[in-house]
Structure formats: structure tokens, C-alpha cells
Amino acid sequence: MFKRSSPAFAPAKFLLSAFVVLTLGGCQTNGVEDVTGALGARAEAKAEAKPDARPDLDALRERYRAKPSDPAIALAYGKALRDTGQRAQAVAVLEQAVLNSPQNKALLAGYGRALADNGNFQQAFDVLGRAHSPEDPDWRILSAQGAALDQLGRNEEAQQYYASALKIVPDEPQVLSNLGLSYMLQNNLPRAEQVLGRAHQRNQNDVRIRANLALVLGLQGRQAEAEILVKADLPPDRAAAKVTALRELLAKKQQRAER
């Protein structure tokens, strides 16, 4: 059985709640200034819908109303609601679907992720546990459970879940990113940089991993390196906005350290 760890280091947790991204089984937010997959706080901003998301959502809603007991339709509709930032509605839809099909692993996994999106981290962890089978382990669920535990301040326990996931998919960037953030929450910045650096090497195009690595560098006083990462592959206006967000977060960290 995994052991419960002590609460996360408070100043690091304060910054992370505004900045970093945990990967809850493939559902992530984007960018730097608008990152809302918060460690230690409920996500506050709704995900920005894709231009073509609304017609798909409307069609799925009609299909769901016609066949609310169909697990595949409920799962697709719940995911569409999550993707468009309608987190409470996604929880309601998937909760009902799980009541109708309590043994459906895919529904349980989707419901757990929706609960995490909505800030219900303990319930999310419990539901994700029901979705997971030790005989057929799923690294995505293990990583999502770790992310929920980090939200609850149980960092050492979370790291054991990430380790189990990495035994299945060694050097998977999403899992490494979550593990690096977990170390960051413990204020173990050198270890966080090492792990996030590995994640970045394996997926240099993931803006979320770059943002998280940039924050670790900035927290260690290496702001120039952090800003280079933040600005990579972005138009000048967006790059400037993200650099401003990074500087503001680091300034808050300095202010808290001086109190």
C-alpha cells in the first residue's frame, strides 16, 4: 500500500496553482498565462473551444438525449463537454452513465478525469482506482491518479504512481512532466528540472512541458533561460504575453519569500 506524504511546500504550491499543468490522462490546458490544470487549486478558467467544437457538441447532445443509456455516446458527450470547459455538466453526464453501467472501465476513467477537472480530487482518485485493473494496468490512469494525489498534497504517494506508470511506458513525456511537477511541489527544484528536461527532450513541441520547465528554471533564478523556452515557436505578441506572465509569477514568489 502506498504511504501518504506530508502536505506540499506552501510557496511552491502557491505558484503552481497559478501556472503549471498536470496531465489527467491526456486532458491538459494550454499555454502559460492561462494554464489552469492547477496543482492545489480548482481550475478557474474554461478551456477555449475549438472553432468547430460547437456543432459537434450539439450533435452529441442530441444523440445523448436520444440514447442516454448508451455508454459510448455518454463518454463522447462527456469528453466534448470537458473539452469546451463545461466541467460540472461533464461530471453530471458521466456520473449518470456510471450509475447505469457501474462496471464499465472506460466510463469510470472518463468520470474520474471529469471529477479531477472539476476540482473533486479525492473522489477522482477513488473513481480512477475503480477504473484500473492490476491485471491489465493502464499507464494513463496511473498517471491521472498521481496527478489527483499531487492536488491533494500527497506528493510522495503520487510519485509512486508515476513510477508505476513509467514501468509500463518508460520515458513517456506526459508522465515525466507530472513527475517533475510533483518534485517542484516539494521544492526539489534540481530534481524537477532534471525530470522535466527529460520530458522536454522527448517532446520538444509540447508547449505545456516547455512552460513547466520554464517555471522551474525561473524559480532557480535562471530567468533568461526560462524566457527563451516560453517564447519558442510563438508569434511575438503571444510570446510577450507569456513572458510577462512568467515574470509576474516569479515576482510573486520573490515577494512571498521576503515576507
DOZA-31211 format. One record per residue: residue number from 0; chain; x, y, z of N, C-alpha, C, O, CB in turn. Coordinates in steps of 0.02 Angstrom, whole numbers. Glycine has a CB too. Example, Ala and Ser with C-alpha at 12.3 -4.5 7.8 and 13.67 -1.06 7.14 Angstrom:
BEGIN
   pos   unit     n_px     n_py     n_pz    ca_px    ca_py    ca_pz     c_px     c_py     c_pz     o_px     o_py     o_pz    cb_px    cb_py    cb_pz
     0      A      660     -284      390      615     -225      390      660     -165      390      712     -166      423      565     -224      452
     1      A      642     -112      354      684      -53      357      645        2      394      670       57      402      704      -30      286
***
This chain:
BEGIN
   pos   unit     n_px     n_py     n_pz    ca_px    ca_py    ca_pz     c_px     c_py     c_pz     o_px     o_py     o_pz    cb_px    cb_py    cb_pz
     0      A       42      -60        0        0        0        0       44       62        0       95       64       34      -48        0       61
     1      A       24      113      -39       63      174      -42       52      216       21       -2      217       50       44      215     -104
     2      A      106      249       43      102      289      103       83      360       86       98      385       32      168      288      140
     3      A       47      391      133       28      460      124       86      505      144      119      493      195      -35      477      164
     4      A       99      556      104      154      601      119      129      664      152       68      675      158      194      618       56
     5      A      175      706      173      157      769      204      134      819      152      147      810       93      216      797      242
     6      A       99      873      173       75      924      126      132      956       88      189      957      111       34      977      162
     7      A      116      983       30      167     1013      -13      194     1078       18      161     1110       59      139     1027      -82
     8      A      254     1096       -3      286     1157       19      245     1217       -4      232     1224      -64      359     1161       -8
     9      A      225     1259       42      173     1309       28      192     1360      -26      151     1370      -71      158     1345       90
    10      A      250     1393      -24      265     1442      -75      265     1413     -145      238     1444     -191      331     1475      -62
    11      A      295     1354     -154      295     1323     -220      225     1308     -241      207     1318     -299      338     1260     -220
    12      A      184     1283     -195      115     1266     -211       76     1327     -233       34     1323     -278       81     1232     -152
    13      A       89     1384     -201       55     1446     -219       67     1463     -292       21     1480     -329       77     1503     -175
    14      A      130     1459     -313      147     1475     -382      118     1424     -430       91     1442     -482      222     1478     -390
    15      A      123     1361     -412      100     1308     -457       25     1313     -470        2     1298     -525      117     1241     -429
    16      A      -12     1334     -419      -84     1338     -428     -103     1387     -483     -158     1384     -510     -118     1357     -364
    17      A      -58     1433     -498      -72     1482     -550      -41     1465     -617      -56     1499     -666      -48     1549     -528
    18      A        2     1414     -619       44     1409     -678       47     1341     -711       39     1336     -772      112     1429     -660
    19      A       58     1288     -673       79     1226     -703       21     1183     -728      -37     1196     -713      119     1187     -655
    20      A       40     1132     -765      -10     1086     -794        4     1015     -771       59      989     -780      -10     1090     -870
    21      A      -45      985     -742      -43      913     -732      -81      880     -788     -131      906     -813      -72      894     -663
    22      A      -58      823     -808      -91      786     -861     -138      734     -830     -115      685     -800      -39      751     -906
    23      A     -202      746     -836     -251      699     -809     -273      651     -863     -328      657     -890     -311      736     -778
    24      A     -229      605     -879     -247      555     -929     -257      584     -997     -300      560    -1035     -307      519     -908
    25      A     -220      635    -1015     -225      662    -1083     -262      727    -1087     -263      758    -1141     -257      612    -1127
    26      A     -294      749    -1033     -330      812    -1036     -287      866    -1005     -271      864     -945     -398      808     -999
    27      A     -267      915    -1046     -223      968    -1022     -249     1035    -1045     -286     1039    -1094     -151      956    -1046
    28      A     -230     1087    -1009     -242     1154    -1033     -181     1178    -1070     -130     1143    -1072     -259     1202     -974
    29      A     -184     1236    -1099     -131     1259    -1143     -101     1324    -1119     -133     1363    -1085     -156     1267    -1214
    30      A      -38     1334    -1139       -7     1399    -1131       26     1409    -1064       37     1362    -1026      -57     1451    -1141
    31      A       43     1473    -1050       75     1491     -987       28     1532     -945       10     1512     -889      140     1528    -1000
    32      A        7     1589     -970      -34     1633     -929     -103     1606     -916     -137     1628     -869      -39     1700     -961
    33      A     -126     1558     -958     -193     1532     -949     -193     1459     -926     -244     1425     -933     -232     1538    -1014
    34      A     -138     1436     -900     -136     1367     -877     -182     1359     -817     -178     1398     -770      -64     1345     -859
    35      A     -226     1309     -819     -274     1301     -765     -279     1230     -739     -323     1215     -699     -341     1322     -788
    36      A     -234     1186     -760     -234     1119     -732     -198     1123     -665     -144     1094     -657     -200     1067     -780
    37      A     -226     1159     -618     -189     1184     -561     -174     1130     -510     -216     1087     -496     -225     1240     -528
    38      A     -114     1133     -482      -96     1091     -426     -117     1129     -363      -92     1183     -350      -19     1074     -425
    39      A     -163     1100     -326     -182     1130     -262     -237     1181     -268     -253     1214     -218     -123     1161     -232
    40      A     -268     1189     -327     -323     1236     -333     -367     1214     -391     -344     1184     -439     -298     1307     -344
    41      A     -432     1229     -385     -478     1213     -439     -464     1255     -500     -448     1315     -494     -551     1221     -417
    42      A     -469     1226     -558     -459     1264     -619     -511     1319     -623     -570     1308     -610     -463     1219     -682
    43      A     -489     1380     -641     -534     1437     -639     -557     1460     -708     -612     1488     -714     -500     1494     -604
    44      A     -517     1448     -758     -535     1472     -825     -560     1415     -867     -533     1359     -863     -475     1506     -859
    45      A     -610     1427     -907     -636     1375     -951     -590     1364    -1011     -559     1411    -1036     -706     1392     -975
    46      A     -586     1302    -1032     -545     1287    -1091     -576     1321    -1152     -637     1325    -1158     -540     1211    -1103
    47      A     -534     1345    -1195     -558     1379    -1255     -580     1328    -1306     -541     1284    -1325     -504     1426    -1284
    48      A     -641     1333    -1329     -668     1285    -1376     -637     1294    -1445     -622     1351    -1465     -744     1290    -1380
    49      A     -628     1240    -1480     -605     1244    -1549     -661     1274    -1591     -720     1267    -1573     -584     1174    -1575
    50      A     -644     1306    -1647     -695     1338    -1688     -751     1290    -1710     -808     1310    -1718     -664     1369    -1748
    51      A     -733     1226    -1721     -783     1180    -1746     -812     1136    -1690     -847     1087    -1704     -753     1136    -1799
    52      A     -799     1154    -1627     -821     1112    -1571     -895     1116    -1560     -926     1066    -1543     -784     1130    -1508
    53      A     -925     1175    -1568     -996     1184    -1552    -1042     1140    -1593    -1086     1108    -1564    -1015     1255    -1562
    54      A    -1034     1135    -1660    -1078     1090    -1698    -1072     1018    -1675    -1122      982    -1669    -1062     1094    -1772
    55      A    -1010      995    -1661    -1000      927    -1636    -1035      918    -1569    -1067      866    -1558     -926      911    -1630
    56      A    -1030      967    -1525    -1061      962    -1460    -1137      959    -1466    -1170      920    -1432    -1041     1021    -1416
    57      A    -1164     1000    -1510    -1237     1000    -1520    -1261      933    -1546    -1312      907    -1523    -1257     1055    -1568
    58      A    -1224      904    -1593    -1243      839    -1620    -1238      785    -1567    -1282      742    -1563    -1198      821    -1680
    59      A    -1186      787    -1526    -1179      738    -1472    -1234      745    -1420    -1258      696    -1393    -1110      744    -1439
    60      A    -1253      807    -1407    -1307      818    -1358    -1372      786    -1382    -1408      755    -1343    -1317      894    -1347
    61      A    -1386      793    -1446    -1447      763    -1473    -1443      687    -1471    -1493      654    -1456    -1459      786    -1545
    62      A    -1385      659    -1486    -1377      586    -1483    -1384      562    -1411    -1414      510    -1399    -1308      566    -1511
    63      A    -1356      600    -1364    -1361      580    -1294    -1433      582    -1270    -1456      537    -1234    -1317      627    -1250
    64      A    -1470      634    -1289    -1540      639    -1268    -1581      582    -1297    -1629      558    -1266    -1569      706    -1290
    65      A    -1563      560    -1357    -1599      505    -1388    -1583      438    -1356    -1626      394    -1350    -1584      502    -1463
    66      A    -1520      428    -1335    -1498      365    -1305    -1453      378    -1245    -1393      365    -1248    -1461      321    -1359
    67      A    -1482      403    -1190    -1440      421    -1133    -1406      361    -1099    -1358      370    -1061    -1482      457    -1082
    68      A    -1430      302    -1111    -1401      243    -1078    -1345      211    -1119    -1315      162    -1097    -1456      191    -1066
    69      A    -1330      238    -1178    -1276      211    -1219    -1209      235    -1192    -1195      295    -1193    -1285      232    -1294
    70      A    -1167      189    -1167    -1104      210    -1136    -1058      248    -1183    -1026      297    -1163    -1067      150    -1109
    71      A    -1053      226    -1245    -1008      258    -1293    -1030      330    -1307     -988      375    -1311    -1005      219    -1359
    72      A    -1094      341    -1313    -1120      408    -1326    -1109      453    -1265    -1088      510    -1272    -1195      406    -1345
    73      A    -1123      426    -1207    -1114      465    -1145    -1041      484    -1137    -1026      540    -1116    -1138      426    -1084
    74      A     -996      438    -1152     -924      452    -1144     -902      506    -1193     -866      551    -1175     -883      388    -1155
    75      A     -925      501    -1255     -907      551    -1306     -936      619    -1288     -903      671    -1297     -931      529    -1375
    76      A     -998      620    -1264    -1029      683    -1246     -995      714    -1185     -983      774    -1183    -1104      672    -1231
    77      A     -978      672    -1136     -943      698    -1078     -875      727    -1096     -855      779    -1070     -934      642    -1027
    78      A     -839      694    -1141     -774      720    -1163     -782      786    -1199     -743      832    -1189     -739      669    -1208
    79      A     -833      791    -1241     -846      854    -1277     -862      911    -1228     -840      967    -1238     -903      846    -1327
    80      A     -899      895    -1176     -914      946    -1125     -851      968    -1090     -841     1027    -1077     -965      919    -1075
    81      A     -808      920    -1073     -744      937    -1041     -701      981    -1088     -672     1030    -1066     -705      873    -1022
    82      A     -699      962    -1151     -657      998    -1199     -680     1070    -1209     -640     1113    -1227     -658      962    -1266
    83      A     -744     1083    -1196     -770     1151    -1204     -778     1187    -1137     -811     1238    -1133     -837     1150    -1240
    84      A     -747     1159    -1085     -745     1193    -1020     -807     1185     -978     -813     1217     -926     -734     1264    -1031
    85      A     -854     1142     -998     -916     1133     -960     -907     1075     -911     -935     1021     -920     -977     1119    -1008
    86      A     -867     1088     -860     -843     1034     -816     -898     1004     -773     -903      943     -766     -788     1060     -773
    87      A     -939     1047     -743     -993     1021     -700    -1042      979     -740    -1066      928     -716    -1029     1079     -665
    88      A    -1057     1001     -801    -1103      963     -843    -1073      896     -862    -1108      845     -865    -1121     1003     -906
    89      A    -1008      895     -875     -974      832     -892     -979      784     -834     -992      724     -844     -901      845     -911
    90      A     -968      808     -773     -973      765     -714    -1043      736     -708    -1051      676     -695     -956      805     -650
    91      A    -1094      778     -718    -1164      754     -712    -1179      700     -763    -1210      650     -747    -1212      813     -719
    92      A    -1159      711     -825    -1172      663     -878    -1137      596     -864    -1168      543     -869    -1150      690     -946
    93      A    -1074      600     -846    -1036      539     -836    -1054      504     -771    -1049      442     -766     -962      554     -836
    94      A    -1075      542     -721    -1099      510     -659    -1160      468     -673    -1165      411     -648    -1114      564     -606
    95      A    -1207      494     -712    -1267      456     -729    -1249      395     -770    -1278      341     -761    -1316      500     -766
    96      A    -1202      403     -816    -1182      347     -858    -1151      292     -816    -1164      233     -828    -1132      370     -911
    97      A    -1111      310     -765    -1080      260     -721    -1133      226     -679    -1127      166     -665    -1027      293     -676
    98      A    -1183      262     -658    -1238      231     -620    -1273      178     -663    -1295      127     -637    -1288      284     -596
    99      A    -1279      192     -728    -1311      145     -773    -1266       86     -790    -1290       30     -802    -1332      180     -837
   100      A    -1201       98     -792    -1153       45     -811    -1094       47     -763    -1039       68     -782    -1128       55     -885
   101      A    -1103       24     -701    -1052       33     -649     -989       -7     -659     -939        7     -626    -1081       15     -584
   102      A     -988      -56     -704     -928      -96     -715     -890      -75     -778     -839     -106     -795     -947     -168     -721
   103      A     -913      -24     -812     -882       -2     -874     -818       38     -859     -822       94     -834     -932       41     -916
   104      A     -761        8     -873     -697       39     -855     -685      105     -892     -659      152     -863     -641       -9     -870
   105      A     -704      107     -955     -693      169     -994     -735      226     -965     -711      283     -960     -711      158    -1068
   106      A     -797      212     -945     -839      263     -915     -810      286     -848     -809      345     -833     -910      237     -905
   107      A     -787      238     -808     -758      256     -744     -697      301     -753     -687      349     -716     -739      193     -705
   108      A     -655      285     -802     -596      325     -815     -616      396     -837     -588      445     -813     -552      293     -870
   109      A     -665      401     -882     -688      467     -904     -720      506     -847     -710      567     -843     -738      459     -960
   110      A     -758      472     -805     -789      505     -748     -736      530     -699     -742      586     -673     -837      457     -712
   111      A     -685      490     -686     -631      510     -641     -595      572     -666     -580      618     -627     -582      455     -632
   112      A     -582      575     -731     -548      633     -759     -592      695     -755     -569      750     -742     -527      620     -832
   113      A     -657      685     -767     -704      742     -763     -707      769     -692     -710      829     -681     -774      721     -787
   114      A     -707      724     -643     -707      746     -573     -644      786     -557     -647      837     -523     -712      685     -525
   115      A     -587      763     -582     -525      800     -570     -527      868     -603     -506      918     -573     -465      760     -597
   116      A     -553      871     -665     -561      936     -698     -601      984     -655     -589     1044     -654     -595      927     -766
   117      A     -651      956     -620     -698      997     -582     -674     1011     -511     -709     1043     -472     -765      963     -579
   118      A     -614      987     -494     -586     1001     -428     -603      950     -375     -587      961     -316     -609     1066     -406
   119      A     -636      895     -393     -655      844     -344     -600      790     -342     -609      734     -366     -724      811     -362
   120      A     -543      807     -313     -483      766     -321     -485      700     -283     -465      649     -310     -423      805     -299
   121      A     -510      700     -222     -514      637     -185     -562      589     -219     -547      530     -227     -535      650     -112
   122      A     -620      615     -239     -669      572     -273     -641      548     -339     -652      491     -359     -734      610     -284
   123      A     -604      591     -374     -574      572     -437     -525      515     -427     -525      466     -465     -538      632     -470
   124      A     -483      520     -376     -435      467     -362     -471      401     -348     -450      348     -372     -390      486     -302
   125      A     -524      403     -309     -560      342     -292     -592      311     -354     -590      250     -363     -614      357     -239
   126      A     -623      352     -395     -656      326     -455     -605      298     -504     -616      246     -534     -698      382     -489
   127      A     -549      333     -513     -497      308     -558     -470      241     -534     -451      198     -575     -440      359     -563
   128      A     -468      231     -468     -448      166     -442     -495      110     -463     -474       54     -475     -443      169     -367
   129      A     -559      126     -466     -608       76     -489     -601       62     -564     -620        8     -588     -679      100     -475
   130      A     -573      110     -601     -564      102     -673     -502       62     -690     -493       40     -747     -561      169     -707
   131      A     -459       51     -641     -395       20     -654     -394      -52     -631     -420      -69     -578     -339       59     -619
   132      A     -364      -95     -671     -358     -165     -655     -284     -183     -651     -248     -174     -700     -394     -209     -707
   133      A     -260     -209     -594     -190     -228     -588     -170     -281     -639     -111     -286     -657     -176     -254     -519
   134      A     -219     -321     -661     -203     -373     -710     -191     -343     -779     -158     -374     -821     -259     -424     -713
   135      A     -219     -285     -791     -212     -252     -856     -199     -178     -844     -242     -136     -858     -276     -263     -901
   136      A     -140     -160     -818     -127      -92     -796     -128      -42     -854     -106      -57     -909      -60      -88     -761
   137      A     -153       17     -839     -159       71     -888     -117      129     -863     -132      159     -811     -234       93     -899
   138      A      -64      146     -898      -19      199     -875      -53      267     -871      -36      308     -829       41      204     -921
   139      A     -103      278     -915     -138      342     -914     -177      351     -849     -178      405     -820     -185      348     -974
   140      A     -209      297     -827     -247      301     -765     -200      308     -705     -214      347     -659     -291      239     -756
   141      A     -144      272     -705      -96      278     -651      -70      350     -647      -63      378     -592      -37      230     -662
   142      A      -55      380     -704      -30      448     -705      -84      497     -681      -70      544     -645       -6      468     -775
   143      A     -147      485     -702     -202      527     -680     -212      521     -605     -227      571     -571     -266      510     -717
   144      A     -205      461     -578     -210      453     -505     -155      491     -470     -166      523     -419     -208      378     -486
   145      A      -95      487     -497      -40      525     -468      -54      600     -468      -41      635     -420       25      511     -505
   146      A      -82      625     -524      -99      696     -528     -150      716     -476     -144      769     -445     -125      712     -598
   147      A     -200      673     -465     -250      688     -414     -218      689     -344     -235      732     -304     -307      636     -416
   148      A     -173      643     -331     -139      642     -267      -97      704     -256      -94      731     -201      -96      579     -261
   149      A      -63      727     -309      -25      789     -303      -71      847     -286      -52      891     -248       13      803     -368
   150      A     -130      848     -316     -178      901     -299     -197      899     -226     -212      951     -196     -241      894     -342
   151      A     -195      840     -196     -213      832     -126     -153      842      -79     -160      835      -18     -242      763     -115
   152      A      -95      857     -107      -36      867      -67        0      804      -47       43      805       -3      -54      904       -6
   153      A      -17      749      -79       12      684      -62       66      666     -113       59      619     -152      -43      628      -59
   154      A      120      706     -112      168      705     -167      208      640     -170      218      613     -224      215      762     -160
   155      A      231      616     -113      272      555     -115      231      496     -140      256      454     -177      300      540      -46
   156      A      168      493     -120      125      440     -144      113      447     -219      113      398     -256       58      440     -106
   157      A      102      509     -241       92      522     -312      152      498     -352      144      468     -406       81      597     -325
   158      A      211      510     -327      272      491     -363      277      415     -372      307      391     -421      334      517     -327
   159      A      249      377     -326      249      305     -334      202      283     -391      215      234     -426      228      271     -268
   160      A      148      319     -399      103      304     -455      136      321     -521      130      283     -569       37      344     -448
   161      A      172      377     -524      208      394     -585      261      342     -600      272      323     -658      240      464     -579
   162      A      295      318     -548      346      267     -558      315      203     -587      344      171     -630      381      251     -492
   163      A      255      185     -563      221      126     -590      203      137     -663      208       91     -704      158      110     -549
   164      A      181      198     -680      164      213     -749      225      208     -794      222      183     -850      132      283     -755
   165      A      282      233     -769      343      234     -809      372      163     -818      411      152     -865      396      278     -776
   166      A      354      117     -776      374       47     -788      339       19     -850      365      -25     -883      358        4     -727
   167      A      280       45     -864      242       23     -923      264       60     -985      273       30    -1038      166       33     -912
   168      A      274      126     -979      295      167    -1036      355      209    -1015      348      268     -998      236      214    -1059
   169      A      415      180    -1016      474      216     -995      484      281    -1035      477      282    -1096      536      172    -1003
   170      A      499      335    -1000      513      400    -1030      454      429    -1068      463      469    -1114      571      394    -1078
   171      A      393      411    -1049      333      443    -1078      332      516    -1055      331      529     -995      267      405    -1056
   172      A      331      565    -1102      336      635    -1083      281      659    -1036      295      698     -991      336      678    -1144
   173      A      220      637    -1047      165      660    -1004      176      639     -931      165      679     -886       98      632    -1029
   174      A      198      578     -921      210      554     -853      270      590     -823      268      610     -765      221      478     -853
   175      A      323      597     -862      382      633     -838      365      705     -818      390      731     -768      437      633     -891
   176      A      322      737     -857      302      805     -841      266      808     -774      281      851     -733      257      833     -897
   177      A      220      762     -763      185      760     -699      234      746     -641      229      776     -588      131      707     -700
   178      A      280      700     -653      329      684     -600      372      744     -584      386      758     -525      373      625     -623
   179      A      394      780     -635      433      840     -624      396      892     -583      425      925     -540      455      870     -689
   180      A      331      901     -598      291      949     -561      282      927     -489      279      968     -443      224      958     -594
   181      A      278      862     -478      272      836     -410      334      854     -369      330      874     -311      261      760     -411
   182      A      393      846     -400      455      867     -366      455      942     -354      480      965     -302      516      846     -407
   183      A      429      980     -402      426     1052     -393      384     1070     -332      400     1117     -295      399     1085     -456
   184      A      329     1035     -323      286     1049     -266      323     1037     -200      308     1069     -149      224     1006     -269
   185      A      369      991     -200      409      978     -140      468     1026     -134      509     1020      -88      434      907     -141
   186      A      473     1073     -180      528     1122     -182      594     1088     -197      647     1115     -181      532     1160     -117
   187      A      592     1030     -229      653      996     -251      665     1017     -324      653      979     -370      646      917     -245
   188      A      689     1078     -331      693     1108     -398      746     1075     -443      732     1066     -502      709     1181     -392
   189      A      804     1057     -418      852     1022     -462      824      957     -490      832      942     -549      917     1008     -425
   190      A      791      918     -447      762      855     -471      705      869     -520      698      834     -571      735      812     -411
   191      A      665      920     -506      611      938     -551      638      958     -620      612      938     -671      569      996     -522
   192      A      692      998     -620      723     1018     -683      748      957     -722      740      954     -783      780     1067     -671
   193      A      780      910     -687      806      851     -721      751      812     -755      758      791     -813      843      806     -671
   194      A      696      801     -720      642      759     -747      605      797     -802      590      767     -854      594      739     -691
   195      A      591      861     -792      558      899     -844      602      908     -905      578      912     -961      537      968     -817
   196      A      668      911     -894      714      914     -950      710      851     -993      713      854    -1054      786      924     -926
   197      A      704      793     -960      695      730     -997      630      731    -1036      628      709    -1094      696      670     -949
   198      A      577      756    -1005      513      760    -1040      518      805    -1101      492      789    -1154      458      786     -993
   199      A      552      862    -1093      560      909    -1148      602      879    -1205      586      890    -1264      592      974    -1123
   200      A      654      842    -1188      695      811    -1239      654      762    -1281      666      755    -1341      754      774    -1207
   201      A      606      728    -1251      566      678    -1286      506      706    -1322      476      673    -1364      544      625    -1237
   202      A      487      768    -1305      433      801    -1342      444      876    -1339      415      910    -1297      363      781    -1312
   203      A      486      901    -1383      505      971    -1382      450     1016    -1409      455     1078    -1403      568      982    -1421
   204      A      398      987    -1438      344     1028    -1466      287     1039    -1417      240     1076    -1433      318      995    -1528
   205      A      289     1009    -1358      234     1015    -1310      244     1080    -1271      290     1086    -1231      231      954    -1262
   206      A      200     1129    -1284      207     1194    -1252      196     1190    -1177      223     1231    -1139      158     1244    -1282
   207      A      157     1140    -1154      144     1134    -1082      207     1112    -1046      224     1139     -993       87     1084    -1069
   208      A      242     1063    -1075      305     1041    -1044      355     1098    -1043      390     1108     -993      333      980    -1080
   209      A      359     1135    -1098      405     1192    -1100      388     1244    -1046      433     1271    -1014      403     1226    -1169
   210      A      323     1257    -1037      303     1306     -987      322     1283     -917      346     1323     -876      227     1317     -990
   211      A      312     1219     -903      329     1193     -837      404     1194     -825      427     1212     -770      303     1123     -829
   212      A      443     1176     -876      516     1179     -869      539     1251     -860      585     1265     -822      550     1147     -930
   213      A      507     1297     -896      525     1368     -890      513     1393     -819      554     1431     -792      484     1410     -939
   214      A      459     1371     -788      446     1393     -720      499     1367     -672      521     1404     -628      377     1369     -697
   215      A      519     1305     -680      572     1277     -637      636     1317     -644      669     1332     -595      584     1203     -654
   216      A      654     1332     -706      715     1372     -718      709     1440     -686      755     1465     -654      729     1379     -793
   217      A      651     1472     -695      641     1538     -665      644     1537     -590      671     1583     -559      575     1565     -688
   218      A      616     1485     -559      617     1480     -486      688     1472     -460      702     1486     -401      574     1421     -464
   219      A      734     1449     -503      804     1442     -484      845     1503     -503      907     1502     -498      834     1379     -516
   220      A      811     1556     -524      846     1618     -540      873     1621     -611      910     1668     -627      902     1627     -493
   221      A      856     1573     -653      882     1572     -722      828     1597     -770      803     1561     -813      905     1499     -743
   222      A      810     1661     -761      753     1689     -796      765     1695     -871      718     1685     -910      736     1757     -768
   223      A      826     1710     -892      840     1716     -964      827     1650    -1000      797     1648    -1053      912     1740     -976
   224      A      851     1595     -970      839     1529     -999      764     1514    -1001      739     1487    -1050      876     1474     -960
   225      A      729     1532     -947      658     1519     -944      621     1556     -999      575     1529    -1029      630     1540     -875
   226      A      639     1618    -1011      604     1658    -1061      616     1632    -1132      572     1636    -1175      625     1731    -1056
   227      A      675     1606    -1144      689     1576    -1210      641     1517    -1222      614     1510    -1277      763     1552    -1215
   228      A      632     1476    -1172      586     1419    -1179      515     1443    -1189      479     1416    -1232      590     1374    -1117
   229      A      494     1492    -1150      425     1515    -1154      409     1543    -1223      354     1534    -1249      412     1568    -1100
   230      A      458     1578    -1253      445     1612    -1317      452     1567    -1378      435     1588    -1433      492     1670    -1324
   231      A      476     1507    -1369      490     1463    -1426      428     1452    -1469      375     1435    -1444      517     1396    -1402
   232      A      437     1461    -1534      385     1444    -1584      321     1483    -1576      268     1459    -1596      370     1371    -1582
   233      A      323     1543    -1546      262     1582    -1536      267     1648    -1574      321     1675    -1582      250     1594    -1461
   234      A      210     1674    -1598      210     1741    -1627      233     1791    -1575      224     1779    -1516      140     1759    -1655
   235      A      261     1847    -1596      288     1895    -1548      239     1919    -1495      258     1927    -1437      313     1955    -1586
   236      A      176     1930    -1514      128     1956    -1464      113     1905    -1410      110     1921    -1351       63     1978    -1499
   237      A      104     1842    -1430       91     1789    -1381      152     1775    -1339      147     1762    -1279       68     1725    -1416
   238      A      211     1777    -1370      272     1766    -1333      281     1819    -1279      300     1804    -1223      333     1766    -1381
   239      A      267     1882    -1297      274     1936    -1249      226     1928    -1191      243     1940    -1133      262     2004    -1283
   240      A      165     1907    -1206      115     1897    -1153      136     1842    -1105      127     1847    -1045       46     1881    -1183
   241      A      164     1789    -1133      184     1732    -1090      245     1750    -1047      250     1729     -990      200     1671    -1133
   242      A      291     1788    -1076      348     1810    -1037      325     1855     -980      350     1850     -924      399     1847    -1082
   243      A      278     1900     -994      251     1943     -942      220     1902     -886      229     1917     -827      199     1991     -971
   244      A      182     1850     -904      151     1807     -854      203     1773     -811      197     1769     -750      105     1755     -888
   245      A      256     1748     -843      309     1715     -806      342     1764     -757      355     1747     -699      362     1687     -855
   246      A      357     1824     -780      389     1873     -737      345     1891     -677      370     1899     -621      406     1937     -777
   247      A      280     1897     -689      234     1913     -634      233     1857     -582      233     1871     -522      164     1924     -661
   248      A      233     1795     -605      233     1739     -558      297     1736     -517      296     1725     -457      223     1673     -596
   249      A      354     1748     -550      417     1747     -514      422     1806     -466      452     1800     -412      475     1748     -564
   250      A      392     1862     -484      391     1920     -439      349     1904     -377      368     1924     -322      363     1982     -475
   251      A      293     1869     -386      252     1849     -328      292     1803     -282      287     1809     -221      188     1815     -352
   252      A      330     1758     -312      370     1713     -272      421     1752     -231      431     1737     -172      406     1662     -317
   253      A      453     1802     -262      502     1842     -226      470     1882     -169      498     1886     -114      537     1890     -274
   254      A      411     1910     -182      375     1948     -130      359     1904      -71      366     1925      -13      311     1978     -159
   255      A      336     1843      -84      319     1797      -29      381     1777        9      379     1769       70      282     1735      -56
   256      A      436     1768      -26      499     1748        7      524     1803       54      558     1789      103      553     1731      -45
   257      A      509     1867       38      533     1923       78      490     1937      138      510     1976      181      538     1984       35
   258      A      431     1907      142      386     1921      199      410     1887      262      378     1893      315      315     1898      182
***
